[in-house]
Amino acid sequence: MHLKYKIKRAAQQICSLAGPHRWPFSKDQLLILMYHRVLPKEDQRYQQEQPGMLVTPNTFKMHLKVLKKYFQPIHLSEWIHAAIHSRPLPKKAVAITFDDGWIDNYQYAYPLLKEESFPASIFLVSGMVGTSTTFWPEQLIKIILQASELPHNHAWNTEPFQWLGTLMQTAHLNKNKPNIEDIDQLICKAKCFSEKELYEKISAMQKILPVQPTSPEILNWEQAREMSASGLIQYGSHTCNHTRMNTSLTDKVLYSEILNSKKAIEFHLNHPVDLFCYPNGDITILADNIVKKSYVAACTVDPGWNKAANINRHRLKRIAIHDDISNTETAFLARISGWL
C-alpha cells in the first residue's frame, strides 16, 4: 500500500470521527450537498460523463442512510424561511440539491429519495427541460470519443477540430485512446471560452462528425410535475441555458438568464421559485444584485457549512459530492466534514 494512500485513509478516518457532524454543542447549522447525476456504472451514460458529476445508486442510497444518522433532512427553502423568520431550526440540518435537472435524477435518485422519505431540491436549466439538448461538456465528450474510433485520425485533421490542439497537449489527451479523466481536464481548460463560443465550435465539429442521437438526458415538465406532487422534490432556477455569470455577458443577457428561468419554471410547475443556483459558481456584481432582488436565497459552489447566526443566504455554501470521494461511509463522512 502506497504511503500517499495510507495518509489519505488516515485523514479520512480522522475527519469522519471528529468532524462537525459529531459535535454535540453545534446548533442551527445547515449542510447543503451538491449532486449532479446518479447512474449505475454499467450505464453507457456513466462512461461518457465527467467523474466529478457522478454517484452510483448504491452510493447514493448509502449517503441517505448515513445522513439520517447525524442530521435532520429538510427542504432547503424550508430551512431558509425558518431562519429568516427566526423560527426554531434543527440542531443539524441537511439539504440535498441536484444541479442541472438530469433525467437520471428521476430514474435513479427519486425512487431512493421516496424510499427514505428524504426531501431534495433540483435546480433546473429551464431552456433545456423537455428538449433533446444537453450541455456542451457532454456534447464534447461524445465527439472526442467518437473521433477516436475513426481510422487515420480523420476528424482531428479538419479545421473545426484544430482549436482543441493546445488544450489537448496541456491535458495530455491521447486522441487515439482518450480516457475520461483526460477529457475531464480538457473540459476544465475549455472554460476559458464563453458558452456562445463553445457551442459554435461544437456545432462546427458536429458537421464534420455528426454524433448519433440519444434518448433525452434532461427532465421533461411532466416528470418534474410528478416529483413535485410527491412533496419531496422542490425546484430552483439554474438559469435558462446554464450560462456562466461573468463580465463577458451583457446586462440584457444576465437579466434574461436569471429572471426568465424563474418565470418559465413557475409557469410550468405552478409553484413559486425562490431559490437560484449559480452555474459553475460564477458571480458578478450585477448578477448578485439581480438575484438578491428576485430570489430568497442562492447557492454557490463554495465549500463549507452554513450557520444561521451569520448566514449569507444569497451565497450559500455547499459541499460537492461524487462517487470516487464518497463511496464508503468513512470517505463520505470525511467529505461532508468540509475538511477534505
DRENLUM-811183 format. One line per 10 residues: number of its first residue (from 1); their letters; for each residue y negated, x negated, z of C-alpha. Coordinates in steps of 0.1 Angstrom, whole numbers, plus 5000, padded with zeros to 4 digits. Layout:
NUM	a	Y/X/Z ~ ... .
//
This chain:
1	mhlkykikra	5000/5000/5000 ~ 4966/4985/4989 ~ 4941/4977/5016 ~ 4914/4999/4999 ~ 4938/5029/5000 ~ 4946/5022/5037 ~ 4909/5021/5046 ~ 4902/5053/5027 ~ 4931/5071/5045 ~ 4919/5058/5079 .
11	aqqicslagp	4883/5070/5072 ~ 4896/5105/5061 ~ 4917/5107/5093 ~ 4887/5098/5115 ~ 4864/5123/5097 ~ 4890/5151/5098 ~ 4895/5146/5136 ~ 4858/5140/5146 ~ 4838/5160/5120 ~ 4813/5187/5129 .
21	hrwpfskdql	4838/5214/5122 ~ 4854/5204/5155 ~ 4822/5201/5176 ~ 4822/5228/5203 ~ 4784/5226/5210 ~ 4772/5232/5175 ~ 4758/5266/5167 ~ 4741/5286/5139 ~ 4754/5262/5112 ~ 4764/5272/5077 .
31	lilmyhrvlp	4787/5251/5055 ~ 4784/5260/5018 ~ 4812/5248/4995 ~ 4807/5244/4958 ~ 4836/5251/4935 ~ 4838/5255/4897 ~ 4872/5261/4883 ~ 4907/5270/4897 ~ 4935/5261/4873 ~ 4972/5251/4876 .
41	kedqryqqeq	4979/5216/4863 ~ 5002/5229/4836 ~ 4974/5250/4821 ~ 4960/5234/4790 ~ 4925/5241/4802 ~ 4932/5218/4832 ~ 4940/5189/4808 ~ 4907/5195/4790 ~ 4883/5195/4819 ~ 4864/5170/4840 .
51	pgmlvtpntf	4883/5162/4872 ~ 4853/5170/4893 ~ 4853/5206/4881 ~ 4889/5215/4893 ~ 4911/5226/4921 ~ 4946/5240/4917 ~ 4955/5274/4930 ~ 4978/5258/4956 ~ 4950/5235/4968 ~ 4925/5264/4969 .
61	kmhlkvlkky	4950/5286/4989 ~ 4953/5257/5014 ~ 4915/5255/5017 ~ 4911/5291/5025 ~ 4937/5289/5053 ~ 4921/5257/5068 ~ 4886/5272/5067 ~ 4897/5302/5086 ~ 4909/5279/5114 ~ 4874/5265/5120 .
71	fqpihlsewi	4849/5288/5105 ~ 4839/5324/5101 ~ 4838/5333/5064 ~ 4807/5350/5053 ~ 4788/5361/5022 ~ 4760/5336/5016 ~ 4734/5363/5012 ~ 4746/5380/5044 ~ 4740/5347/5064 ~ 4706/5341/5048 .
81	haaihsrplp	4693/5376/5055 ~ 4706/5374/5091 ~ 4688/5341/5095 ~ 4656/5355/5081 ~ 4655/5385/5104 ~ 4667/5365/5135 ~ 4699/5384/5138 ~ 4729/5369/5156 ~ 4747/5343/5135 ~ 4783/5330/5136 .
91	kkavaitfdd	4785/5297/5155 ~ 4800/5280/5125 ~ 4800/5299/5092 ~ 4813/5290/5058 ~ 4803/5304/5024 ~ 4822/5297/4992 ~ 4803/5295/4959 ~ 4815/5291/4924 ~ 4792/5278/4897 ~ 4792/5289/4860 .
101	gwidnyqyay	4814/5321/4860 ~ 4846/5308/4846 ~ 4873/5333/4837 ~ 4898/5314/4859 ~ 4877/5325/4889 ~ 4890/5360/4881 ~ 4925/5349/4871 ~ 4933/5325/4899 ~ 4907/5324/4926 ~ 4900/5361/4930 .
111	pllkeesfpa	4937/5370/4938 ~ 4938/5343/4965 ~ 4904/5354/4980 ~ 4917/5390/4981 ~ 4949/5378/4998 ~ 4929/5361/5025 ~ 4900/5387/5026 ~ 4877/5358/5020 ~ 4842/5365/5005 ~ 4826/5344/4978 .
121	siflvsgmvg	4796/5342/4955 ~ 4797/5334/4918 ~ 4766/5320/4901 ~ 4766/5335/4865 ~ 4752/5320/4834 ~ 4741/5354/4821 ~ 4738/5344/4784 ~ 4774/5333/4783 ~ 4790/5362/4801 ~ 4813/5382/4778 .
131	tsttfwpeql	4810/5357/4749 ~ 4833/5331/4734 ~ 4806/5304/4740 ~ 4812/5277/4766 ~ 4793/5247/4779 ~ 4786/5215/4759 ~ 4808/5192/4781 ~ 4839/5214/4774 ~ 4830/5215/4737 ~ 4826/5177/4736 .
141	ikiilqasel	4859/5171/4754 ~ 4878/5192/4728 ~ 4861/5175/4699 ~ 4869/5140/4712 ~ 4905/5148/4720 ~ 4909/5164/4685 ~ 4892/5135/4668 ~ 4916/5110/4685 ~ 4946/5127/4668 ~ 4933/5122/4633 .
151	phnhawntep	4946/5092/4613 ~ 4924/5063/4605 ~ 4896/5075/4628 ~ 4882/5097/4601 ~ 4858/5117/4621 ~ 4845/5087/4641 ~ 4832/5071/4610 ~ 4810/5101/4600 ~ 4773/5103/4607 ~ 4774/5132/4632 .
161	fqwlgtlmqt	4797/5111/4655 ~ 4775/5079/4654 ~ 4754/5089/4684 ~ 4785/5086/4706 ~ 4789/5049/4698 ~ 4768/5033/4725 ~ 4778/5059/4751 ~ 4815/5052/4743 ~ 4811/5015/4748 ~ 4794/5019/4782 .
171	ahlnknkpni	4821/5044/4793 ~ 4848/5021/4780 ~ 4863/5050/4760 ~ 4892/5042/4737 ~ 4887/5066/4707 ~ 4924/5062/4698 ~ 4937/5072/4732 ~ 4908/5087/4752 ~ 4916/5097/4788 ~ 4898/5125/4806 .
181	edidqlicka	4883/5101/4832 ~ 4866/5080/4805 ~ 4854/5112/4787 ~ 4840/5123/4821 ~ 4819/5091/4823 ~ 4807/5096/4787 ~ 4796/5132/4796 ~ 4776/5119/4826 ~ 4758/5094/4803 ~ 4752/5121/4777 .
191	kcfsekelye	4730/5139/4801 ~ 4702/5116/4790 ~ 4698/5141/4761 ~ 4684/5177/4766 ~ 4706/5207/4762 ~ 4690/5215/4729 ~ 4697/5180/4716 ~ 4733/5181/4728 ~ 4741/5214/4713 ~ 4726/5203/4680 .
201	kisamqkilp	4747/5171/4680 ~ 4779/5190/4689 ~ 4772/5216/4662 ~ 4769/5189/4636 ~ 4802/5173/4648 ~ 4819/5207/4646 ~ 4810/5209/4609 ~ 4830/5177/4603 ~ 4857/5186/4627 ~ 4860/5223/4635 .
211	vqptspeiln	4875/5230/4669 ~ 4902/5256/4669 ~ 4890/5288/4686 ~ 4904/5295/4721 ~ 4905/5325/4744 ~ 4873/5333/4762 ~ 4866/5309/4790 ~ 4838/5328/4807 ~ 4840/5360/4827 ~ 4830/5393/4810 .
221	weqaremsas	4810/5420/4826 ~ 4839/5443/4832 ~ 4857/5416/4852 ~ 4825/5408/4871 ~ 4821/5445/4880 ~ 4858/5448/4891 ~ 4854/5419/4915 ~ 4820/5432/4928 ~ 4836/5466/4935 ~ 4860/5449/4959 .
231	gliqygshtc	4832/5439/4982 ~ 4845/5404/4983 ~ 4825/5389/4954 ~ 4787/5388/4951 ~ 4767/5372/4923 ~ 4737/5350/4918 ~ 4719/5335/4889 ~ 4727/5302/4873 ~ 4700/5307/4845 ~ 4706/5323/4811 .
241	nhtrmntslt	4720/5292/4794 ~ 4728/5267/4821 ~ 4696/5249/4813 ~ 4687/5219/4835 ~ 4654/5224/4852 ~ 4634/5193/4841 ~ 4600/5184/4829 ~ 4610/5184/4792 ~ 4611/5222/4793 ~ 4580/5244/4785 .
251	dkvlyseiln	4567/5268/4811 ~ 4579/5296/4789 ~ 4614/5284/4789 ~ 4615/5279/4826 ~ 4603/5314/4833 ~ 4627/5329/4808 ~ 4658/5310/4821 ~ 4650/5318/4858 ~ 4638/5354/4855 ~ 4657/5368/4826 .
261	skkaiefhln	4691/5358/4840 ~ 4683/5378/4872 ~ 4673/5408/4851 ~ 4705/5407/4830 ~ 4728/5404/4859 ~ 4711/5432/4878 ~ 4712/5454/4847 ~ 4749/5448/4840 ~ 4761/5449/4877 ~ 4736/5474/4890 .
271	hpvdlfcypn	4731/5453/4921 ~ 4702/5432/4934 ~ 4704/5395/4927 ~ 4687/5374/4954 ~ 4705/5341/4950 ~ 4698/5313/4925 ~ 4716/5281/4918 ~ 4701/5251/4900 ~ 4722/5238/4871 ~ 4731/5202/4877 .
281	gditiladni	4709/5203/4908 ~ 4678/5195/4887 ~ 4645/5209/4901 ~ 4609/5207/4890 ~ 4578/5218/4910 ~ 4573/5248/4887 ~ 4609/5258/4888 ~ 4608/5256/4926 ~ 4577/5279/4927 ~ 4592/5305/4903 .
291	vkksyvaact	4625/5306/4922 ~ 4607/5310/4956 ~ 4588/5340/4943 ~ 4618/5356/4926 ~ 4648/5349/4949 ~ 4656/5350/4986 ~ 4675/5317/4985 ~ 4687/5290/4961 ~ 4715/5264/4961 ~ 4713/5228/4952 .
301	vdpgwnkaan	4739/5201/4948 ~ 4725/5181/4977 ~ 4754/5174/5002 ~ 4754/5185/5038 ~ 4755/5214/5063 ~ 4727/5239/5068 ~ 4712/5247/5102 ~ 4694/5279/5109 ~ 4668/5261/5131 ~ 4654/5240/5102 .
311	inrhrlkria	4668/5256/5071 ~ 4650/5254/5037 ~ 4666/5284/5021 ~ 4654/5275/4986 ~ 4670/5241/4989 ~ 4704/5250/5004 ~ 4728/5221/5007 ~ 4764/5223/4995 ~ 4795/5202/4996 ~ 4812/5198/4962 .
321	ihddisntet	4850/5203/4963 ~ 4875/5192/4937 ~ 4912/5185/4938 ~ 4915/5148/4939 ~ 4894/5145/4971 ~ 4907/5176/4989 ~ 4944/5182/4981 ~ 4956/5176/5016 ~ 4944/5192/5048 ~ 4932/5158/5062 .
331	aflarisgwl	4913/5150/5029 ~ 4897/5184/5028 ~ 4885/5183/5064 ~ 4872/5148/5058 ~ 4853/5161/5028 ~ 4837/5191/5045 ~ 4826/5169/5074 ~ 4799/5157/5050 ~ 4805/5121/5060 ~ 4826/5110/5030 .
//
